[in-house]
Amino acid sequence: PLIYAVLNDLKQPQKELKDDSIYNFVERRFGKEIADYAIAPMICGICAGDAKEISVKFLMKTLFEYEQNHGGVLKGVMKSFFKGKNDSEIELSELAMKAQEEKWSVYTIKGGLETFPTVMTQHLRDNNIDLHLNTRVEEIEFVDSSLVKLKK
């Protein structure tokens, strides 16, 4: 079970390595079953490669650094979660820096973007517009500037 994998990671001693395969890393930290039945097939599907040959430092650098710097993956995750990042530690993209420098305005919709189609749907129905949601349309015909026919 997963709880044993978690406990296995917590009880493993810190091991300093320059690099390792993803398979060896997961087997060492979480156990052979997780490595065999979860990670190996996933890596094969994602990378079309062998988890025993792909570098953990390359593909899962953050997890590898957690093990090396904190003595375990879960310890590293917990420390980084509770530490958080202050604004000076967050690396901004070029676009984000430009937005900050030019003081771009940021707008949002209260309740999230989902609010827009929900309110629009309700407004149209309130004005006696017949809506057919989640319906396949095979043909659209523009009869004139104010009438559109849809063939289902």
DSSP file (Angstrom, degrees, kcal/mol; ACC not computed):
  #  RESIDUE AA STRUCTURE BP1 BP2  ACC     N-H-->O    O-->H-N    N-H-->O    O-->H-N    TCO  KAPPA ALPHA  PHI   PSI    X-CA   Y-CA   Z-CA
    1    1 A P    >>        0   0    0      0, 0.0     4,-1.2     0, 0.0     3,-0.7   0.000 360.0 360.0 360.0 162.6    0.0    0.0    0.0
    2    2 A L  H 3>  +     0   0    0      1,-0.2     4,-2.2     2,-0.2     5,-0.2   0.818 360.0  64.0 -62.3 -33.4    0.9    3.6   -0.5
    3    3 A I  H 3> S+     0   0    0      1,-0.2     4,-2.5     2,-0.2    -1,-0.2   0.869 101.1  51.9 -62.1 -35.3    1.3    4.2    3.3
    4    4 A Y  H <> S+     0   0    0     -3,-0.7     4,-2.5     2,-0.2    -1,-0.2   0.874 107.6  52.2 -67.7 -36.2    4.2    1.8    3.3
    5    5 A A  H  X S+     0   0    0     -4,-1.2     4,-1.9     2,-0.2    -2,-0.2   0.906 110.7  47.8 -63.9 -41.4    5.9    3.7    0.5
    6    6 A V  H  X S+     0   0    0     -4,-2.2     4,-2.0     2,-0.2    -2,-0.2   0.936 113.4  46.8 -64.4 -47.1    5.5    6.9    2.4
    7    7 A L  H  X S+     0   0    0     -4,-2.5     4,-2.0     1,-0.2    -2,-0.2   0.875 108.9  56.1 -63.2 -37.1    7.0    5.3    5.6
    8    8 A N  H  X S+     0   0    0     -4,-2.5     4,-1.1     1,-0.2    -1,-0.2   0.909 107.3  48.8 -61.2 -42.6    9.8    3.8    3.5
    9    9 A D  H  < S+     0   0    0     -4,-1.9     3,-0.3     1,-0.2    -1,-0.2   0.906 111.4  50.1 -63.6 -41.0   10.8    7.2    2.2
   10   10 A L  H  < S+     0   0    0     -4,-2.0    -1,-0.2     1,-0.2    -2,-0.2   0.837 113.0  44.8 -68.5 -32.9   10.7    8.7    5.8
   11   11 A K  H  < S+     0   0    0     -4,-2.0    -1,-0.2    18,-0.1    -2,-0.2   0.617  87.5 106.4 -89.6 -11.7   12.9    5.9    7.3
   12   12 A Q  S  < S-     0   0    0     -4,-1.1     2,-0.1    -3,-0.3     3,-0.1  -0.423  73.7-118.5 -68.4 138.9   15.5    5.8    4.5
   13   13 A P        -     0   0    0      0, 0.0     2,-0.2     0, 0.0    -1,-0.1  -0.406  36.7 -92.7 -72.8 155.4   18.9    7.4    5.4
   14   14 A Q        -     0   0    0     -2,-0.1     2,-0.5    56,-0.1    54,-0.1  -0.474  43.8-165.4 -67.1 137.3   20.1   10.3    3.4
   15   15 A K        -     0   0    0     52,-0.2     2,-0.6    -2,-0.2    56,-0.1  -0.971  11.8-142.6-132.1 116.3   22.3    9.2    0.6
   16   16 A E        +     0   0    0     -2,-0.5     2,-0.3    53,-0.0     3,-0.1  -0.681  32.9 160.6 -83.8 122.9   24.5   11.6   -1.3
   17   17 A L        -     0   0    0     -2,-0.6     3,-0.1     1,-0.1    -2,-0.0  -0.954  44.5-140.8-136.3 154.1   24.7   10.9   -5.0
   18   18 A K  S    S-     0   0    0      1,-0.4     2,-0.3    -2,-0.3    -1,-0.1   0.843  85.8 -31.5 -79.9 -36.4   25.6   12.8   -8.1
   19   19 A D        -     0   0    0     -3,-0.1    -1,-0.4    37,-0.0     2,-0.3  -0.958  59.2-169.8-168.5 171.9   22.8   11.2  -10.1
   20   20 A D        -     0   0    0     -2,-0.3    36,-3.0    -3,-0.1    37,-0.6  -0.961  35.6 -87.1-162.0 166.8   20.8    7.9  -10.3
   21   21 A S  B  >  -A   55   0A   0     -2,-0.3     4,-2.4    34,-0.2    34,-0.2  -0.517  37.5-118.8 -78.8 156.0   18.2    6.3  -12.6
   22   22 A I  H  > S+     0   0    0     32,-2.3     4,-2.6    29,-0.6     5,-0.3   0.911 115.0  52.9 -59.8 -41.7   14.6    7.1  -12.0
   23   23 A Y  H  > S+     0   0    0     28,-2.5     4,-2.9    31,-0.2     5,-0.2   0.953 110.7  44.6 -60.2 -51.7   13.9    3.4  -11.2
   24   24 A N  H  > S+     0   0    0     27,-0.3     4,-2.6     1,-0.2     5,-0.2   0.892 113.3  52.3 -61.2 -40.1   16.7    3.1   -8.6
   25   25 A F  H  X S+     0   0    0     -4,-2.4     4,-2.5     2,-0.2     5,-0.2   0.951 113.9  41.4 -60.7 -50.9   15.6    6.4   -7.0
   26   26 A V  H  X>S+     0   0    0     -4,-2.6     4,-3.3     2,-0.2     5,-0.9   0.899 114.9  51.4 -67.2 -40.6   12.0    5.4   -6.7
   27   27 A E  H  X5S+     0   0    0     -4,-2.9     4,-1.1    -5,-0.3    -1,-0.2   0.927 113.4  45.4 -61.5 -43.9   12.9    1.8   -5.5
   28   28 A R  H  <5S+     0   0    0     -4,-2.6    -2,-0.2    -5,-0.2    -1,-0.2   0.908 123.7  33.4 -64.8 -43.5   15.2    3.2   -2.9
   29   29 A R  H  <5S+     0   0    0     -4,-2.5    -2,-0.2    -5,-0.2   -17,-0.2   0.872 137.4  14.1 -84.6 -38.2   12.8    5.9   -1.6
   30   30 A F  H  <5S-     0   0    0     -4,-3.3     4,-0.3    -5,-0.2    -3,-0.2   0.528 108.8 -97.2-122.0  -9.3    9.4    4.2   -2.1
   31   31 A G     X< -     0   0    0     -4,-1.1     4,-1.8    -5,-0.9    -1,-0.2  -0.189  34.6 -78.3 109.5 159.3   10.0    0.5   -2.7
   32   32 A K  H  > S+     0   0    0      1,-0.2     4,-3.2     2,-0.2     5,-0.2   0.852 121.3  57.1 -64.2 -38.9   10.3   -2.0   -5.5
   33   33 A E  H  > S+     0   0    0      2,-0.2     4,-3.0     1,-0.2     5,-0.4   0.918 108.1  46.4 -62.7 -43.5    6.5   -2.3   -6.1
   34   34 A I  H  >>S+     0   0    0     -4,-0.3     5,-2.3     1,-0.2     4,-1.7   0.920 115.7  47.3 -63.2 -42.7    6.1    1.4   -6.7
   35   35 A A  I  <>S+     0   0    0     -4,-1.8     5,-2.5     3,-0.2    -2,-0.2   0.926 119.3  39.2 -63.6 -45.0    9.1    1.3   -9.0
   36   36 A D  I  <5S+     0   0    0     -4,-3.2    -2,-0.2     3,-0.2    -3,-0.2   0.911 127.3  28.6 -73.0 -44.0    7.9   -1.8  -10.9
   37   37 A Y  I  <5S+     0   0    0     -4,-3.0    -3,-0.2    -5,-0.2    -2,-0.2   0.632 132.5  22.2-100.9 -14.9    4.2   -1.1  -11.2
   38   38 A A  I  X5S+     0   0    0     -4,-1.7     4,-1.4    -5,-0.4    -3,-0.2   0.762 125.7  33.5-114.0 -56.4    3.9    2.7  -11.2
   39   39 A I  I  ><S+     0   0    0     -5,-2.3     4,-3.1     2,-0.2     5,-0.3   0.942 113.5  53.2 -75.3 -49.0    7.0    4.4  -12.3
   40   40 A A  H  ><S+     0   0    0     -5,-2.5     4,-2.1    -6,-0.3    11,-0.2   0.926 114.7  41.2 -56.7 -48.9    8.5    2.0  -14.9
   41   41 A P  H  > S+     0   0    0      0, 0.0     4,-2.2     0, 0.0    -1,-0.2   0.892 115.5  51.8 -66.1 -36.4    5.3    1.8  -17.0
   42   42 A M  H  X S+     0   0    0     -4,-1.4     4,-2.8     2,-0.2     5,-0.2   0.937 111.9  45.2 -64.3 -45.9    4.7    5.5  -16.7
   43   43 A I  H  X>S+     0   0    0     -4,-3.1     4,-2.8     1,-0.2     6,-0.8   0.888 111.5  53.5 -65.4 -38.7    8.3    6.4  -17.8
   44   44 A C  H  X5S+     0   0    0     -4,-2.1     4,-1.1    -5,-0.3    -1,-0.2   0.909 113.8  43.0 -60.6 -42.0    8.0    3.9  -20.6
   45   45 A G  H  <5S+     0   0    0     -4,-2.2    -2,-0.2     2,-0.2    -1,-0.2   0.891 121.4  38.2 -71.8 -40.8    4.8    5.6  -21.8
   46   46 A I  H  <5S+     0   0    0     -4,-2.8    -2,-0.2    -5,-0.2    -3,-0.2   0.934 134.4  19.3 -77.3 -47.6    5.9    9.2  -21.4
   47   47 A C  H  <5S-     0   0    0     -4,-2.8    -3,-0.2    -5,-0.2    -2,-0.2   0.514  90.1-130.2-103.6  -7.0    9.5    8.9  -22.5
   48   48 A A  S  <<S+     0   0    0     -4,-1.1     2,-0.3    -5,-0.6    -4,-0.2   0.885  75.6 106.9  53.4  39.1    9.4    5.7  -24.5
   49   49 A G  S    S-     0   0    0     -6,-0.8     2,-0.5    -9,-0.1    -1,-0.2  -0.823  79.8 -87.7-138.6 176.8   12.5    4.7  -22.5
   50   50 A D    >>  -     0   0    0     -2,-0.3     3,-2.2     1,-0.1     4,-1.2  -0.781  23.3-145.5 -92.8 124.7   13.6    2.5  -19.7
   51   51 A A  T 34 S+     0   0    0     -2,-0.5   -28,-2.5     1,-0.3   -29,-0.6   0.721 100.6  63.1 -61.1 -20.9   13.2    3.9  -16.2
   52   52 A K  T 34 S+     0   0    0    -30,-0.2    -1,-0.3     1,-0.2   -31,-0.1   0.579 110.9  37.1 -79.5  -9.1   16.4    2.1  -15.3
   53   53 A E  T <4 S+     0   0    0     -3,-2.2     2,-0.4     2,-0.1    -2,-0.2   0.550  94.9  92.8-116.8 -13.2   18.4    4.1  -17.8
   54   54 A I  S  < S-     0   0    0     -4,-1.2   -32,-2.3     1,-0.1   -31,-0.2  -0.703  79.5-113.5 -91.4 135.3   16.8    7.6  -17.5
   55   55 A S  B  >  -A   21   0A   0     -2,-0.4     4,-2.2   -34,-0.2     5,-0.3  -0.445  13.4-156.6 -70.1 127.5   18.4   10.1  -15.1
   56   56 A V  H  > S+     0   0    0    -36,-3.0     4,-2.4    -2,-0.2     8,-0.3   0.845  96.7  58.3 -68.8 -33.6   16.3   11.1  -12.1
   57   57 A K  H  4 S+     0   0    0    -37,-0.6    -1,-0.2     1,-0.2     4,-0.2   0.827 111.5  41.8 -66.2 -30.7   18.3   14.4  -11.9
   58   58 A F  H  4 S+     0   0    0      2,-0.1     3,-0.4     1,-0.1    -2,-0.2   0.925 127.2  27.3 -79.7 -47.7   17.3   15.2  -15.5
   59   59 A L  H  < S+     0   0    0     -4,-2.2    -3,-0.2     1,-0.2    -2,-0.2   0.792 136.1  24.5 -91.8 -30.0   13.6   14.2  -15.4
   60   60 A M  S  X S+     0   0    0     -4,-2.4     4,-2.2    -5,-0.3     3,-0.3  -0.373  72.4 152.7-130.5  53.5   12.7   14.6  -11.7
   61   61 A K  H  > S+     0   0    0     -3,-0.4     4,-2.7     1,-0.2     5,-0.2   0.862  70.1  53.4 -56.0 -43.4   15.2   17.2  -10.6
   62   62 A T  H  > S+     0   0    0      1,-0.2     4,-2.3     2,-0.2    -1,-0.2   0.919 110.1  47.0 -61.9 -44.8   13.1   18.6   -7.8
   63   63 A L  H  > S+     0   0    0     -3,-0.3     4,-2.0     2,-0.2    -1,-0.2   0.905 112.3  50.6 -63.7 -41.2   12.5   15.2   -6.2
   64   64 A F  H  X S+     0   0    0     -4,-2.2     4,-2.4    -8,-0.3    -2,-0.2   0.915 110.8  49.2 -62.0 -43.1   16.2   14.4   -6.4
   65   65 A E  H  X S+     0   0    0     -4,-2.7     4,-3.1     2,-0.2     5,-0.4   0.868 106.7  56.1 -65.8 -36.4   17.1   17.7   -4.8
   66   66 A Y  H  X S+     0   0    0     -4,-2.3     4,-2.3     2,-0.2     6,-1.0   0.935 110.3  45.6 -58.9 -45.0   14.6   17.1   -2.0
   67   67 A E  H  X S+     0   0    0     -4,-2.0     4,-1.4     4,-0.2    -2,-0.2   0.934 117.5  43.1 -63.6 -45.6   16.3   13.8   -1.3
   68   68 A Q  H  < S+     0   0    0     -4,-2.4    -2,-0.2     1,-0.2    -1,-0.2   0.879 123.7  34.1 -70.5 -38.4   19.8   15.3   -1.4
   69   69 A N  H  < S+     0   0    0     -4,-3.1    -2,-0.2    -5,-0.2    -1,-0.2   0.748 132.0  25.4 -90.3 -25.4   19.1   18.5    0.5
   70   70 A H  H  < S-     0   0    0     -4,-2.3    -3,-0.2    -5,-0.4    -2,-0.2   0.434 102.1-110.8-123.0  -2.1   16.5   17.3    3.1
   71   71 A G  S  < S+     0   0    0     -4,-1.4     2,-0.3    -5,-0.4    -4,-0.2   0.493  90.6  28.3  86.4   1.7   17.1   13.5    3.5
   72   72 A G  S  > S-     0   0    0     -6,-1.0     4,-2.1     1,-0.1     5,-0.1  -0.892  76.7-112.8 176.4 155.3   13.9   12.4    1.8
   73   73 A V  H  > S+     0   0    0     -2,-0.3     4,-2.6     2,-0.2     5,-0.2   0.947 116.4  44.8 -64.9 -50.0   11.4   13.4   -0.8
   74   74 A L  H  > S+     0   0    0      1,-0.2     4,-2.7     2,-0.2     5,-0.2   0.876 111.9  52.6 -66.2 -36.7    8.5   13.8    1.6
   75   75 A K  H  > S+     0   0    0      2,-0.2     4,-2.5     1,-0.2    -1,-0.2   0.926 112.1  46.7 -62.2 -43.2   10.7   15.8    4.0
   76   76 A G  H  X S+     0   0    0     -4,-2.1     4,-2.5     2,-0.2     5,-0.2   0.900 111.9  50.2 -64.9 -41.6   11.7   18.1    1.2
   77   77 A V  H  X S+     0   0    0     -4,-2.6     4,-2.3     2,-0.2    -2,-0.2   0.935 113.2  46.3 -61.6 -46.8    8.1   18.5    0.0
   78   78 A M  H  X S+     0   0    0     -4,-2.7     4,-2.4     2,-0.2     5,-0.2   0.915 113.1  48.8 -64.3 -43.6    6.9   19.4    3.5
   79   79 A K  H  X S+     0   0    0     -4,-2.5     4,-2.0     1,-0.2    -1,-0.2   0.917 114.3  45.0 -64.0 -42.6    9.8   21.8    4.1
   80   80 A S  H  X S+     0   0    0     -4,-2.5     4,-2.0     2,-0.2    -1,-0.2   0.857 112.1  53.6 -70.5 -32.6    9.2   23.6    0.8
   81   81 A F  H  < S+     0   0    0     -4,-2.3    -2,-0.2    -5,-0.2    -1,-0.2   0.933 115.9  37.3 -65.2 -46.3    5.4   23.6    1.4
   82   82 A F  H  < S+     0   0    0     -4,-2.4    -2,-0.2     1,-0.2    -1,-0.2   0.769 114.5  55.8 -80.1 -24.9    5.7   25.3    4.8
   83   83 A K  H  < S-     0   0    0     -4,-2.0    -2,-0.2    -5,-0.2    -1,-0.2   0.925  85.5-176.9 -70.8 -44.3    8.6   27.6    3.8
   84   84 A G     <  -     0   0    0     -4,-2.0     2,-0.4    -5,-0.2    -2,-0.1  -0.098  29.0 -85.8  69.4-178.1    6.8   29.1    0.9
   85   85 A K        -     0   0    0     -4,-0.1     2,-0.2     3,-0.0    -1,-0.0  -0.987  29.2-141.7-128.1 137.1    8.5   31.6   -1.4
   86   86 A N    >>  -     0   0    0     -2,-0.4     3,-1.6     1,-0.1     4,-0.8  -0.530  38.3 -97.5 -89.7 169.3    8.8   35.3   -0.9
   87   87 A D  G >4 S+     0   0    0      1,-0.3     3,-0.5     2,-0.2    -1,-0.1   0.799 121.4  57.6 -57.9 -32.4    8.5   37.6   -3.9
   88   88 A S  G 34 S+     0   0    0      1,-0.2    -1,-0.3     3,-0.0    -3,-0.0   0.737 103.9  53.1 -74.0 -20.4   12.2   37.9   -4.4
   89   89 A E  G <4 S+     0   0    0     -3,-1.6     2,-0.5     2,-0.1    -1,-0.2   0.645  86.9  94.5 -86.8 -15.3   12.7   34.1   -4.8
   90   90 A I  S << S-     0   0    0     -4,-0.8     2,-0.6    -3,-0.5    -5,-0.0  -0.668  72.2-139.5 -84.0 122.3   10.1   33.8   -7.5
   91   91 A E        -     0   0    0     -2,-0.5     2,-0.3     1,-0.0    -2,-0.1  -0.705  19.3-148.7 -83.7 122.1   11.6   33.9  -11.0
   92   92 A L        -     0   0    0     -2,-0.6     2,-0.0     1,-0.1    -1,-0.0  -0.656  10.6-121.7 -93.3 145.9    9.5   35.9  -13.3
   93   93 A S     >  -     0   0    0     -2,-0.3     4,-2.4     1,-0.1     5,-0.2  -0.290  33.9-102.2 -73.1 168.0    9.2   35.3  -17.0
   94   94 A E  H  > S+     0   0    0      1,-0.2     4,-2.4     2,-0.2     5,-0.2   0.912 124.2  49.3 -58.1 -44.0   10.0   38.0  -19.5
   95   95 A L  H  > S+     0   0    0      1,-0.2     4,-2.5     2,-0.2    -1,-0.2   0.899 110.0  50.6 -64.4 -41.3    6.3   38.8  -20.1
   96   96 A A  H  > S+     0   0    0      2,-0.2     4,-2.1     1,-0.2    -1,-0.2   0.895 110.8  49.3 -64.5 -39.7    5.6   38.9  -16.3
   97   97 A M  H  X S+     0   0    0     -4,-2.4     4,-2.8     2,-0.2    -2,-0.2   0.912 111.0  50.0 -65.2 -41.3    8.6   41.3  -15.8
   98   98 A K  H  X S+     0   0    0     -4,-2.4     4,-2.7     1,-0.2    -2,-0.2   0.920 110.3  50.2 -62.2 -43.6    7.3   43.5  -18.6
   99   99 A A  H  <>S+     0   0    0     -4,-2.5     5,-2.3     1,-0.2     4,-0.4   0.888 112.5  47.6 -61.2 -39.8    3.8   43.6  -17.1
  100  100 A Q  H ><5S+     0   0    0     -4,-2.1     3,-0.7     3,-0.2    -2,-0.2   0.928 113.3  46.9 -67.4 -45.5    5.2   44.5  -13.7
  101  101 A E  H 3<5S+     0   0    0     -4,-2.8    -2,-0.2     1,-0.2    -1,-0.2   0.894 117.3  42.3 -63.7 -41.5    7.4   47.3  -15.2
  102  102 A E  T 3<5S-     0   0    0     -4,-2.7    -1,-0.2    -5,-0.2    -2,-0.2   0.437 107.5-126.8 -87.6   0.8    4.6   48.8  -17.3
  103  103 A K  T < 5 -     0   0    0     -3,-0.7    -3,-0.2    -4,-0.4    -4,-0.1   0.932  33.1-161.1  53.6  53.2    2.1   48.4  -14.5
  104  104 A W      < -     0   0    0     -5,-2.3     2,-0.3    -6,-0.1    -1,-0.1  -0.317  16.9-117.2 -61.7 144.6   -0.4   46.4  -16.6
  105  105 A S        -     0   0    0      2,-0.0     2,-0.5    -2,-0.0    -1,-0.1  -0.642  24.6-153.1 -81.3 142.4   -3.9   46.3  -15.2
  106  106 A V        -     0   0    0     -2,-0.3     2,-0.4     2,-0.0     0, 0.0  -0.977  10.8-168.5-119.7 127.1   -5.2   42.9  -14.3
  107  107 A Y        +     0   0    0     -2,-0.5     2,-0.3     2,-0.0    -2,-0.0  -0.859   6.9 176.9-115.1 149.4   -8.9   42.3  -14.4
  108  108 A T        -     0   0    0     -2,-0.4     2,-0.5     4,-0.0    -2,-0.0  -0.932  29.0-117.6-142.1 166.4  -10.9   39.3  -13.1
  109  109 A I    >   -     0   0    0     -2,-0.3     3,-2.8     0, 0.0     2,-0.2  -0.937  35.2-114.2-109.2 127.2  -14.5   38.3  -12.8
  110  110 A K  T 3  S+     0   0    0     -2,-0.5     5,-0.0     1,-0.3     0, 0.0  -0.402 107.6  23.8 -59.4 126.1  -15.8   37.8   -9.3
  111  111 A G  T 3  S-     0   0    0     -2,-0.2    -1,-0.3     4,-0.0     3,-0.2   0.398 125.9 -86.1  95.0  -2.4  -16.5   34.0   -9.0
  112  112 A G    X   -     0   0    0     -3,-2.8     3,-1.6     1,-0.2     4,-0.4  -0.149  57.3 -58.7  91.6 172.0  -14.0   33.1  -11.7
  113  113 A L  T >  S+     0   0    0      1,-0.3     3,-1.0     2,-0.2    -1,-0.2   0.732 123.9  73.2 -64.7 -23.1  -14.3   32.9  -15.5
  114  114 A E  T 3> S+     0   0    0      1,-0.2     4,-1.6    -3,-0.2    -1,-0.3   0.767  83.9  70.6 -62.1 -24.2  -17.1   30.4  -15.3
  115  115 A T  H <> S+     0   0    0     -3,-1.6     4,-2.9     1,-0.2     5,-0.3   0.868  88.8  62.6 -60.7 -38.0  -19.3   33.2  -14.2
  116  116 A F  H <> S+     0   0    0     -3,-1.0     4,-2.5    -4,-0.4     5,-0.2   0.951 107.7  37.4 -59.6 -56.9  -19.3   34.8  -17.7
  117  117 A P  H  > S+     0   0    0      0, 0.0     4,-2.4     0, 0.0    -1,-0.2   0.854 117.0  54.3 -65.7 -30.7  -21.0   31.9  -19.7
  118  118 A T  H  X S+     0   0    0     -4,-1.6     4,-2.1     2,-0.2    -2,-0.2   0.949 112.7  41.3 -65.6 -48.0  -23.3   31.2  -16.7
  119  119 A V  H  X S+     0   0    0     -4,-2.9     4,-2.6     2,-0.2    -1,-0.2   0.892 114.7  52.3 -66.5 -40.0  -24.6   34.8  -16.6
  120  120 A M  H  X S+     0   0    0     -4,-2.5     4,-2.4    -5,-0.3    -2,-0.2   0.919 109.2  49.7 -63.1 -43.5  -24.7   35.0  -20.4
  121  121 A T  H  X S+     0   0    0     -4,-2.4     4,-2.3     1,-0.2    -1,-0.2   0.930 112.6  47.2 -59.0 -46.7  -26.8   31.8  -20.6
  122  122 A Q  H  X S+     0   0    0     -4,-2.1     4,-2.5     1,-0.2    -2,-0.2   0.900 110.8  51.9 -63.9 -41.1  -29.2   33.1  -17.9
  123  123 A H  H  X S+     0   0    0     -4,-2.6     4,-1.1     2,-0.2    -1,-0.2   0.918 110.7  47.8 -61.8 -44.4  -29.5   36.5  -19.6
  124  124 A L  H  <>S+     0   0    0     -4,-2.4     5,-2.4     1,-0.2     3,-0.4   0.915 112.8  47.8 -64.3 -42.8  -30.4   34.9  -23.0
  125  125 A R  H ><5S+     0   0    0     -4,-2.3     3,-1.6     1,-0.2    -1,-0.2   0.886 107.2  56.5 -65.3 -38.2  -33.0   32.6  -21.4
  126  126 A D  H 3<5S+     0   0    0     -4,-2.5    -1,-0.2     1,-0.3    -2,-0.2   0.782 106.4  52.1 -62.2 -26.2  -34.5   35.6  -19.5
  127  127 A N  T 3<5S-     0   0    0     -4,-1.1    -1,-0.3    -3,-0.4    -2,-0.2   0.004 124.2-104.1-100.4  27.1  -35.0   37.2  -22.9
  128  128 A N  T < 5 +     0   0    0     -3,-1.6     2,-0.5     1,-0.2    -3,-0.2   0.784  67.6 153.5  58.5  33.3  -36.7   34.2  -24.4
  129  129 A I      < -     0   0    0     -5,-2.4     2,-0.7    -6,-0.1    -1,-0.2  -0.823  43.6-131.0 -91.1 129.3  -33.8   33.0  -26.4
  130  130 A D        -     0   0    0     -2,-0.5     2,-0.4     2,-0.0    -5,-0.0  -0.713  27.1-168.1 -84.8 116.3  -34.0   29.2  -27.0
  131  131 A L        -     0   0    0     -2,-0.7     2,-0.5   -10,-0.1   -10,-0.0  -0.872  15.9-167.3-108.7 137.9  -30.6   27.6  -26.1
  132  132 A H    >   -     0   0    0     -2,-0.4     3,-0.6     3,-0.1     2,-0.2  -0.867  18.6-167.0-121.1  94.1  -29.6   24.1  -26.9
  133  133 A L  T 3   +     0   0    0     -2,-0.5     3,-0.1     1,-0.2    -2,-0.0  -0.503  66.9  14.2 -83.3 151.2  -26.5   23.3  -24.9
  134  134 A N  T 3  S+     0   0    0      1,-0.2     2,-0.4    -2,-0.2    -1,-0.2   0.869  93.4 138.2  55.4  41.3  -24.3   20.3  -25.6
  135  135 A T    <   -     0   0    0     -3,-0.6     2,-0.3     2,-0.0    -1,-0.2  -0.960  55.4-122.3-120.7 133.4  -26.0   19.7  -28.9
  136  136 A R        -     0   0    0     -2,-0.4     2,-0.5    16,-0.1    -3,-0.0  -0.560  23.2-156.4 -74.3 133.5  -24.2   18.8  -32.1
  137  137 A V        -     0   0    0     -2,-0.3    15,-0.2     1,-0.1     3,-0.1  -0.953  14.6-179.4-112.5 127.7  -24.8   21.2  -35.0
  138  138 A E        +     0   0    0     13,-3.0     2,-0.3    -2,-0.5    14,-0.2   0.728  68.7  16.5 -97.0 -26.1  -24.3   19.9  -38.6
  139  139 A E  E     -B  151   0B   0     12,-1.4    12,-2.9     2,-0.0     2,-0.5  -0.994  55.6-157.5-152.0 140.9  -25.1   23.0  -40.6
  140  140 A I  E     -B  150   0B   0     -2,-0.3     2,-0.5    10,-0.2    10,-0.2  -0.984  13.9-172.7-118.7 126.9  -25.3   26.8  -40.0
  141  141 A E  E     -B  149   0B   0      8,-3.2     8,-3.5    -2,-0.5     2,-0.9  -0.978  16.0-149.7-123.0 123.1  -27.4   28.8  -42.4
  142  142 A F  E     +B  148   0B   0     -2,-0.5     6,-0.2     6,-0.2     3,-0.1  -0.804  16.7 179.6 -91.0 104.4  -27.4   32.6  -42.3
  143  143 A V  E     -     0   0B   0      4,-1.5     2,-0.2    -2,-0.9    -1,-0.2   0.944  65.1 -34.8 -72.9 -49.9  -30.9   33.5  -43.6
  144  144 A D  E >  S-B  147   0B   0      3,-1.3     3,-0.9     0, 0.0    -1,-0.2  -0.841  82.8 -67.0-153.9-168.2  -30.4   37.3  -43.2
  145  145 A S  T 3  S+     0   0    0     -2,-0.2     3,-0.1     1,-0.2    -2,-0.0   0.657 132.0  33.9 -67.9 -13.6  -28.7   39.7  -40.8
  146  146 A S  T 3  S+     0   0    0      1,-0.1     2,-0.4    -4,-0.0    -1,-0.2   0.388 109.8  66.8-120.9   3.3  -31.0   38.8  -37.9
  147  147 A L  E <   +B  144   0B   0     -3,-0.9    -4,-1.5     2,-0.0    -3,-1.3  -0.984  49.0 179.3-135.0 129.8  -31.7   35.1  -38.4
  148  148 A V  E     -B  142   0B   0     -2,-0.4     2,-0.4    -6,-0.2    -6,-0.2  -0.992  13.4-154.5-125.9 131.8  -29.5   32.1  -38.3
  149  149 A K  E     -B  141   0B   0     -8,-3.5    -8,-3.2    -2,-0.4     2,-0.5  -0.895   6.4-160.5-107.2 135.4  -30.8   28.5  -38.8
  150  150 A L  E     -B  140   0B   0     -2,-0.4     2,-0.6   -10,-0.2   -10,-0.2  -0.952   6.5-149.7-114.8 132.7  -29.0   25.6  -37.3
  151  151 A K  E      B  139   0B   0    -12,-2.9   -13,-3.0    -2,-0.5   -12,-1.4  -0.897 360.0 360.0-103.4 122.5  -29.5   22.0  -38.6
  152  152 A K              0   0    0     -2,-0.6    -1,-0.1   -15,-0.2   -16,-0.1   0.429 360.0 360.0 -95.6 360.0  -29.1   19.4  -35.9
